[in-house]
Amino acid sequence: MLFYSDGVTDLKLSNGKRLGMNGFADWVESRAHLPLDEFLSEVEALRMEGLTGLSAGDDFTCVAIRYRGAEIVKDGYLLLWADSGSLRKVRNYVKSSARESSIGFTDPEINELLLAVQEAASNAVRHARAGQKGIPIKVSAEIKNGTFIFELRYPGSPFDFSSVPEPVLDGTKEGGFGISIIKKCVDDVAYVYQGDHNLVTLKKRPKGSGIENGNIS
């Protein structure tokens, strides 16, 4: 939501005409994905330099508000922003869902689940439209037929899980272990690319179900 004074729309174009409401709307649209601090930096540059190298000649006031939601579970899912601060919220959501279920997870099993979720969510934060911020990630958790199912949906380029080799644990690499960790902590990992969104599904069952960990598709 953007509030602005008429000094913004009165900015002069190179042809001598006013920027106007439609022109300002077009200017905002190309920058609307930016975090507020970066967006307001763009507004400050517009105030100082205008559109023709001249500063604004009239009052120039802008107030920008981005509603991020209460970040509470709604309609069976949690909608967050792809930044590092969201990882704790994803873990807390999954942890409470697992503990409140009647599936019978032990504490070590919940810790395994949280580790897998942490790795999957970290990948989403890092790779959701690289170079852009303010990208939403959608998280859901449910119990079906004695199985805890965690889904993570986020925009970005497709990624081939099966193309990642098993890491060599010889101390030569400091990263690249995420997918291997996920496969060892849950029973099934599934990945699909839908439209321009990645969908990662993790499934975990209590020990004694007779199903081995590490299946991936």
N, C-alpha and C positions, 0 to 999 in steps of 0.2 A: 504494500500500500504506500503510495507516494503523494505527499502534500507539497505543493510548490506555489510560489508567488508568480505574478505575471512578468516579473523581471526575467524569468527563465524563458518563457515563450516569446518574449520580445527580443531575444537575441537575433542579431542580423545574420542572414545567409550571405554568401558571396555575391548573389544577384541583388542584394539590397532588400530583399523581402524578409519578413519575420519568420522565425522558426515555427511558431504556432503550436497548437496542441498536438496536431497529428505528427508534425516533425519531431516534437519532443517525445511522443509515444514511440516513434520508430527508433530514436536514440536510446531510449530506456530498454526497449525490447532486446536489443543486441547485447545488453549488459545485465539483464535481469538475473542471470544465473550466478553472478558474482556474489561472494559474501558481502555483507553490508559495509564492512570497512573498506573493501576494495571498490565497491560501488560508489561510496561517498567520496573516495579519492578521485574517481572519475568525475563526479559532480563538481568537486573543488577545482579540478583542472578546467572544466567547462566554464566555471565562474571566472577564473583567472585569465583564460585565453579565449573564451567565447568560441565561435566557429570560424572566425576570420582573423584570429590573432589579436583581437581586442578584448579587453575585459568587459564584463557586464556593466551597462550604463545606468541600470535601475536597481531597485531592491531585488535581492536574489536570495531567496530562502527555500530550503528543501528539507523535508522531514521524511525519512524512509523507515518503514516498519515491515519486518518480515515475520509472519506468524508461523512458528515452527510446530505448533500443536503441543498438546500436553504430554506427548510421548508416553501415553498409557495404552494399554491393550484395548483395541476397538475392533469389533466385528471379527474377533479371532486372530488378529495380527497386531504387530507393533511396527509403526512407521517411524524411521529415524533418518538422520542425515549421515552421509558417509564421511565421518571424521573420527579421529582417535577417541574422542570423548564418548562416542556411542558404544564402544566395545564393552565398557563396564555395564551399561544398561542392557545390552544383549545378554551378557552373562547372568545378570541378576534375573532377567525375565525367564531364561531357560532354567536356572537353578530353582526358582520358585515353582515353575511349572512341573519340574521333575519331582520336587519334594512333595508337592500337593497332590500328585497323582497317586493312584493306588497300585501302581505297577510294581512296586517293591524293589526299587534300586537301593543298593548299598551306597554309603558315602564314597568309597573308592570308585564305584561305577559312575556316580554323578560327577566326580572330578574328571574322569576320563571324557565324559560327555562335554563338560565345560571346556576342556582343553581342545577338543575337536571343533567345537563351536567358535572358540576364540581364534583358531587358525583360519577357519572359513570366513569369519567376519573380518579378520585382518586383511585377507586377500581382497574382499569386497571393497574395503575402505581404500586400499592402495590402488586398485585397478578399475574402480568405477569411473569410466570416462577420464582417463589420466589427464592431469593438467587442469581439470575443472573441479570446482567446489560446489557445495550446496546441492549435492546429488542425493536423492532419497534411496534408502535401502529398506526393504520390507521383510520382516521376520515373523514367522509363525511357528507354533509348537502345539502338537496334539498327540493324543494316545489313540492308537487303533490296533485292535486285536493283540493287546499286550506289548505293543511296540511304540516307543517314543519316536516321533517323527518331527524333525526340525527342518524348516525350509527357509532359504535365504534367497531373495530376488533383488537384483540390482542391475542398472543399465551399464553398458560397456561393450567392448569387443568380445567375440567368442574366445573361449579358452579350451584347449584339448587336454583334459586331465590325463588321459591315457598316454600322452606323449612325454610325460615327465618321468625320467628314469628314477630308480631307487637311489637314494643318496649313498655315497661312500663315507662311512664314519671313520675317517682316518685323520681328522683334524685339519684338513686342507680347506674346508669350506665352513663359513660361519652361518650360512642360511641355506634355504632351499629344501628344508625338511618338512614343510607344512603339510603337504599332501600325504607323505608317508606317516606323519603323526596322526592325521585324521583317519587314515585307513586302519591304523592299529588301535584306535580308541572307540570306533563304532563298528557296527555289523555290516552296514551297507552305505555306500556313497553313490549318488546318482547326479549326473549333470546334464542339462539340456540348455540349448540356446533358443529363446522364443522371441521373435521380432528383434528388438535391440536389447533384450534383457537376458541376463544369465540367471539360471535357476539351479541352485545347489540343494540337494536333499540328503540329510543324514538320518540314518535309522539306527536305533540302539535298543537292545532287549536285555532284560536281566540275565545274569549268568544262569546256566542250567537249561537254556532254551534249546541247546544242541546246534546252534548256528554259529559258525566260525566268523571271526571278524575279518574285515578287509575286502569285502566284495565291492566292486566298483563298476559303474556302467555310465 
